[in-house]
Amino acid sequence: MAVWDDLVGQTRVEEQLAAAARDADTFVTAHAAGEPVPEASKMTHAWLFTGPPGSGRATAARAFAAALQCVSPDRALGGAPGCGFCDGCHTTLVGTHADVEIVRTDLLSIGVKETRDLVRRAQLSPAGGRWQVIVLEDADRLTEGAGNVLLKAVEEPAPRTVWLLCAPSLEDVLPTIRSRCRHLTLRTPPVEAVADVLVRRDGIEPEVAQAAARATQGHIDRARRLATDERARARRSVVLKLPLRVEDVGGCLKAAQELVDAAAEDAKQVAEEIDVKETEELKAALGAAQGGRMPRGTAGAMKELEDRQKRRRTRTQRDSLDLALTDLTGFYRDVLALQLRSRSALANTDVRDALERVARDTTPERTLRRIEAVLACREALDRNVAPLLAVEAMTMALRG
């Protein structure tokens, strides 16, 4: 299985990355043999992958990183880099390659300290692989200071270092950084392609796979979770009932509270799974006796861990709320399609009765205003507005 097989519905991007990987392989091979390096090349030292959620930005970056590290003997016979089976490909894809650093964050932002550590690593020569590759999956979460630190490294890269940055859009990255990167735009995968992947790779029944892919509008990770996780299906069902519950002020406030409480419960579950383990591991590393006191001078390390865990819970809660708001936007998008008699396929066919009821009782203009209210709530959460206040304002707007 080639490394590109995980890219769903991204044929154009796959072709561009495969061509760059071939040129990168030619460069390293010629350099190692002391031969002249070809001047014309589709390879460059910095790439920026953008696309909507679910398009596979990080998947494309990891696949490209694997192709850059490919050591398959078939390359000498004309085979393309990125076989998916050699040691270079395999260790990159599973995250254990010594020369590939994959950075993702479960916090709200990536700060200066973490970015400086990455920049220092980027200056090193490959330890054993063909390139030093830094995959930054959440480049949109860099603080302004961190972005300025990264800019220097992108401007003056080490000879065999490659930066692979991922962000939802160009506007999420500093102009000075994006101007120094080769830009690749990924699209939302077709529903049929996502359903096919769920059937072939996850063994999901075709009907279930099709329904999940349609409900998530081509977001492969969400589709997989919806098809396999009963809790995810139950949570989505509750969200899709909200438009019928905001008929009075009491219903609006109650629905908002339940939505925020559900997101907080998600964050709590993640914390229960991770926080205790992290705390015990840190205590053991700092030399604390089993059930005993912490050694002197370790309070700062524990406080830093607690702050990190708190920021992660905030991020998890916001992500859960954002997922609910995405489902809500999809509901009103279907309502608008019915009102305008559009031929577009409905995403939420399992609640068609509710869609038709809302479409019948309101106008397209009102539906558009409701979609705007949901989007405004998402923007408010991005600006650190208290979740309950933001969601209450949204539900009141949906009623009005």
N, C-alpha and C positions, 0 to 999 in steps of 0.2 A: 504494500500500500504506500503510494507516494505521499510525501508530506502535504501535498496540496489537496488531498482527498477530503480533509476536514473543512475546506472552504466551500460553502454552499452557495451556489448561484453567483459566483464572482469570477466568471471566466476571464474577463478583461484584466482584472487585477492579477489573477494567477499567471497570465501570459507575461505581463510586465515583470513580475517578480522572478519568474523562471528565467527570463532573458537576462535580468540583472545577476542572478545566481550563476549563470553560465559565464558571464564576463568576470565575475568575482573569482570564480574557479580558475579561469585562464590567467588572471592577474597573479594569484598566489602561486600557481604552478610555474609560470614564467619567472617570477621573482626567486623562487626556491632553486631553479635551475640556472640562474644567472643570465637568463635570456632577456632580450628587450621586451618591455611590457607594452602591449597594444595601447595606442592613445585613445581611440574611440571606444567608449564603454558606456553601458547602460547602468553601471554600478556607481553609487555615490556613498558618502560617509554618513548621511543623515536622511531619515525617511519619516514622513508624517502620515499616519493612517487615520482617516476620518470616515465617519459614517454613523447612521442612527443606531440606537441600542438594538442589539441582536444581529447586526450586520456581520459581526465576526472580525472586528478590528484586531483584537488581541490574538485571535486564532491565526490571522494572516501574518502578523508580526512574528509569532512563534514558528510558523511554518517556514518563513523566510530565514529566520535565524538557524533553523535546522538545515536548510539547503546550503547556507553559507558554511556550515561545519561538516557537510557531507564528505565522507572519505570512502565512498563505495568504489571498488576497483572498476566498476562498469564505466566510470567517467573516462578512463583511458581508452575505452572502446567506442567513445561517442555518446555514452549515456548521460542523461541530464542529472545535475546535482539535485538531491532531495529524494533519495530512494525510499527513505522511511525505515530501512532495516539496519543500516550500518550503525556502528557505535556512535558516530557523531550525530546522526539524526535522532537515534533513540534517546540518548542522554539529554539532548536539547529538549525534546518533546516532553520528557518526564521531569525536567527541571533539575538535572544533576550534572550537567556539563560544566566543567571548571571555568570555561571562558564565555559562558552565557549567564548574564545576570538578569533575571526577570523580576521586575519591581511592580507590585500592586499594593494598594493600600486599603485598609478597612477603616481608615480615619477620614476626617473631613478635608484634610489637606496634606501636602507634602512640603516639609519645611526646608530651611536652608541647610541645617545640619545633615539631613539625609542626602540632600542633593550634593553637598560637598564630598560626602563619602563616595557617591557614584562617580563624580568627576575624577577623584583620585584613582579609582579603579580603572576608569577609562584610559588613563595615561599609561597603563601597564601593557606590555607586549603579551600576546597570547601565550598561555602556559603550555598548552599542548595542542590546541586547536588551530584552525586556519585564521580565525578572526576573533577579536575581543568584541562581544556583542552585548549592548545594554538595551533591554526591552523595557520601556516605561509605559505600562498599560494605562496609567491615569495621569497623563501629562496635563490634562485640564485641571487637575487638583494642585498643581504647583502654585505656591504663593508667589507674589511678585518678586520677593527677594530670592526665592529659589529659582525662579525663571531667569533672573539676571546671572545667577551662578552658572546655570546650565548653558546660557548663551555663550559664555567664554569658551566652554568645552566644544560646543558645536562650531564656533568660529575657527578654532585652531585644534582640529582633531589629531589624535595620534595616527600614525600611518596605517595601522590595521585595526582601527576601532570603528565600529558601526553603531550609530544611535537609531533605535526604532521607537518612535513616539506614537502614542495612540490617544485620540481625543474625539469627542462627538462632532466637532466642527472646527473650521479654521479659526473662528472668532474665539474659541476657548484657549488658544495658544498665543503667546506674545508675538506681535508682528515681526519683531526682530529674529525670533526663533524660526517661525514658519517660513520666512523668506530664505532661510539657509537650508531648508529641507526639500526633498523631492516629495511631492504631495500625491497620495493615492486616495481616491474616494470610493468607498464601498457602498453598495446599495442594500436595501432590505431584501433578503432572499425571498423568492416566490413561495407561496404557501405550499404548492405541490412539491417543491424540492425539499422543504423542511419535513413534510409528512413522509416523504420517501426515506429520508435519513433516519427518522424515528423508527420506521418499520425495519430497515435494513440493519441498523447498528444497535438499536435498543430492544428489538423484538416486540415492539408495541403493535397491538392490533390495528389494521389499516383504518378502521372507522374512528377509533380513539385518536390515532395519530392525526388524521385529517381534521378532526374537531379541535384538537389542541393547537395545531398549526394555524387554523383559521381564527381561533379565538385570540391568539397572541399576534396575529398579523405578521408571521414570518420571523418572530424572535425565537431562535432555536433553543436557547437555554430555558426560557420561560415555557416554551412548548413542551420540552422534555419534563420539566418539573410539573406542569399542569397534568400531563399524561400519566405521571407515576406517583404523584403525591396527593393523597386524599385531603390533607389539610389545605393545600394550595387551591384545590377545587372548591372546598367549603368556603374559604376566604373570598374567592372570586364571586361565589354565589351571593354572599352577603353584600358585597360591594354593588353588584348589579341590581339589588333590590332597593338600594338607596333612593333612586329617582322617584320611586313610588311612596317614599316615607317622608318626603319633605313638603307636605301639604299644609303644615301649620308650624308655628314657632317652636312649640314643644318637640315636634318630630324632627325639626332641623337640628336643635341642640342635642337631642338624644342620639341622632345618627352621627353627628360630629364626634361626640364623646366616645361612642362605640368604635368609630374608625381609628381614633387616636389610641384608645386602649388596646385595640388589636395590634397596632404597630408597636406599642410599648411591650406587649407580651412577646412579640417576635424578638425584640431586642433582649428581653429577659431570658428567653430560651437560648439564644446565642451565647449570652453571658454565662449561663449555667454550664454550657458545654465547654467553654474555653477559659473563662476567667479563673476558675478554681485550679485547673491544671497549670495555667501560667503562673499563678501565685505560688503553688507548691514547688514548681520547678525552680523559680527564682529563689525561694527560701532555701532550697537544697543547695543551689549554686553558691549562695552567700554563706553557707555553713551553719544554718539554723538547725538545732537539734530537733528530733521528731517531737512535735508538740511543745517545744521549748521556746525560749526567748530568741529574738534576733540579735546577732552580734552588734556591737557598737559600730556606728558609722555607716549602717546599711539603710537607715530610714529614708534617705534621699532616693535610693534605688527603688524602694517599695512605693514611695509617693509617686515617682515617675511612672511606674507600672499602673498604679491606680488611676492616674490622669489619662493614660493611654486607653485603659479599659472604659473609662467614662466617655471619652471621645468616640470610641468604637460603638458604644451603645447608642449614642446620638446618631451616628451615621447609619446604623442598622435600622433605627426607628424611621429616619427620613427615607431610606431606601424602600422600606415597607409601605410607607405612606405614598411614595411616588408611584409604586407599582399599583396601588389601589386607584390613584388618580388617573393613571394610564388606562386602566380598565374602564373607569368612568367616562373618560374621553371617548373611548371606543364605543361605549353604549350610545352616547349622544351623536356620534358620527353615523351610527346605524339609523338612529331616529331621523337625522337629516336626509339620509339616503332614501328612506321611505317617503318622507314628505316631498322630496323633489322627484320621486319616481325614478331614481337613478338605477342603472343596470349593474352598479357595483355590487359585488358579493357582500352579504352581511357577515360580520365577524361573530356576532352573538346570536346565532340562530336558535340556541337552546332557550333563550328568553324572548322569543319573537312576540309572544302575546303582550309582554310588557312594552316592547318597542312600539308595537302598533298602537297600544293604548296611549302612550306619551305622544306619539306622532299625531294621533287623532285629536288630542286635547290641546295642542299648542300650534305654533307657527314656526316656519323655518327661521325667521328672524329671532324668535325667542330661543330656539335651539342653539343658534350661533352665539347668543349672549351667554347661554349656559356653558358652552364649550370655553368661551373666554373666561368665565368665572373659574373653571377648573384650572386653566392655564395660569391664571393670576394666582391661584393658591400655590401652584408649584413654584412660581417665581418668588412668592412670599417666603416659602420654606427655604429657598436658596439664599434669601437675605436674612436668615436666622430669626424670622418671626416665630413666636411661640406656636407650636403645632396646633394646639387647641384653638387659639384665636384665628389662625389662618383657615382652618377647616370649618369653624363656625361661620366665618364670613362667607365662605364658599357655599355652604348649605343654605344659608339665608338667601344668597343670590340665586341659587337654583329654585328656591320656592318663589321668589319675587317674579 
